[in-house]
Amino acid sequence: MNKYRTALILKFAAGILSVFVVGCIAIVALALWDHRERRVTLNTDGASPLNESQAIELSREVLKRVGEDASLFEPAFYDHADHTKFFARNADTPTRGYVLWHSLGDPRCWNFIVLMEQVASEVHCEVARGE
C-alpha cells in the first residue's frame, strides 16, 4: 500500500470518527437541555386556594417562563364526564394540584404537566414532560 492511499484511508477514518463524536456531543447536549431545571415560583394576590381559572393562567405563565411556546398548547380536562375540570386538586391538601397541557387539537395525550403547590401567597410550580 502506498503512502497516498494510507493517507486517504486515515483522513476518511478521521472524518467518520469526528462526525460520530460531534453526534454524541449533540445527543448529550439535547438530553441535558431537556432535563434542565423547570421550577418557577409565582406570587398570587391572596392565600386562598387557587380556583380553576387562576390555576390555568398561572400554569400557562409557568410554561412561558420555562421556555415553552404556550400558544401551541391548551389545558387538558381531567374529568371525562363533563369536560369542564382542568385543575386537578389534591383532595387531602387543597393547596396542591396540577394542570395537564396537550397540543392544540390533539387531546389524545398530554405534553406537559404543571405541578402546583401554594404556600401562602406563593405558588411553587414544576413542569414535567408528558407522554
C-alpha positions in Angstrom: 0.0 0.0 0.0 1.4 3.4 -0.9 1.6 6.5 1.3 -1.1 8.3 -0.7 -3.7 5.5 -0.2 -2.8 5.2 3.5 -3.3 9.0 4.0 -6.7 8.8 2.2 -7.9 6.0 4.4 -6.7 7.8 7.6 -8.5 11.0 6.5 -11.7 9.1 5.8 -11.5 7.3 9.2 -10.8 10.6 11.0 -13.8 12.2 9.2 -16.1 9.4 10.2 -14.8 9.5 13.8 -15.3 13.2 14.1 -18.9 13.0 12.8 -19.5 10.3 15.4 -18.0 12.4 18.2 -20.0 15.5 17.2 -23.2 13.4 17.0 -22.6 12.1 20.5 -21.9 15.5 21.9 -25.2 16.8 20.3 -27.2 14.0 21.8 -25.8 14.6 25.3 -26.4 18.3 24.9 -30.0 17.7 23.9 -30.6 15.3 26.8 -29.2 17.8 29.3 -31.3 20.7 27.8 -34.5 18.6 28.0 -33.8 17.8 31.7 -32.9 21.4 32.8 -34.4 22.9 35.9 -38.1 23.6 35.3 -39.2 25.1 38.6 -40.8 28.5 38.9 -42.3 30.4 41.9 -45.1 32.9 41.2 -46.9 35.2 43.6 -50.7 35.4 43.9 -53.0 38.1 45.4 -54.2 36.1 48.3 -53.6 33.0 50.3 -56.9 31.2 49.5 -56.6 28.1 47.4 -56.4 28.6 43.6 -59.5 28.3 41.6 -59.8 26.7 38.2 -59.1 29.8 36.1 -56.2 31.0 38.3 -54.5 27.6 38.1 -54.8 27.6 34.3 -53.4 31.1 33.9 -50.6 30.5 36.3 -49.6 27.2 34.7 -49.7 29.0 31.3 -47.3 31.6 32.7 -45.1 28.9 34.1 -44.8 27.2 30.6 -43.7 30.5 29.2 -41.1 31.1 31.8 -39.5 27.7 31.3 -39.2 28.4 27.6 -42.2 26.6 26.1 -44.4 28.3 23.5 -47.7 28.2 25.5 -49.7 29.3 22.4 -49.1 25.8 20.9 -50.8 24.1 23.9 -54.2 24.1 25.7 -55.2 22.7 29.1 -56.4 19.1 29.1 -59.5 18.3 31.0 -59.1 15.5 33.6 -62.8 15.0 34.2 -64.0 12.7 31.5 -67.7 13.0 32.4 -68.4 16.7 31.7 -65.1 18.0 30.2 -65.1 21.1 32.4 -62.4 20.4 35.0 -58.8 21.2 34.2 -57.2 21.8 37.6 -56.8 18.5 39.4 -56.7 19.5 43.1 -55.3 17.2 45.7 -58.3 16.1 47.8 -56.3 15.9 51.1 -54.3 19.0 50.5 -56.3 21.6 48.5 -53.2 23.8 48.1 -51.7 21.2 45.8 -52.7 20.2 42.3 -51.8 20.0 38.6 -52.8 21.1 35.2 -52.2 18.9 32.1 -51.4 20.6 28.8 -51.7 19.0 25.3 -51.0 20.1 21.8 -53.8 22.2 20.2 -56.3 19.8 18.6 -54.6 16.7 19.9 -56.2 15.7 23.2 -55.1 12.0 23.0 -52.1 12.6 25.2 -50.7 15.4 27.2 -47.3 17.0 26.6 -46.7 18.8 29.9 -47.9 18.6 33.5 -47.6 21.7 35.7 -47.5 20.7 39.3 -48.5 23.4 41.7 -48.2 23.9 45.4 -49.5 27.0 47.1 -47.7 28.3 50.2 -49.4 31.4 51.5 -49.3 33.9 48.5 -46.6 31.9 46.6 -47.2 29.2 44.2 -44.3 26.8 43.6 -44.6 25.1 40.2 -42.7 22.4 38.4 -43.0 21.5 34.8 -42.6 17.9 33.6 -42.8 16.4 30.1 -45.7 14.1 29.3 -46.1 11.0 27.3 
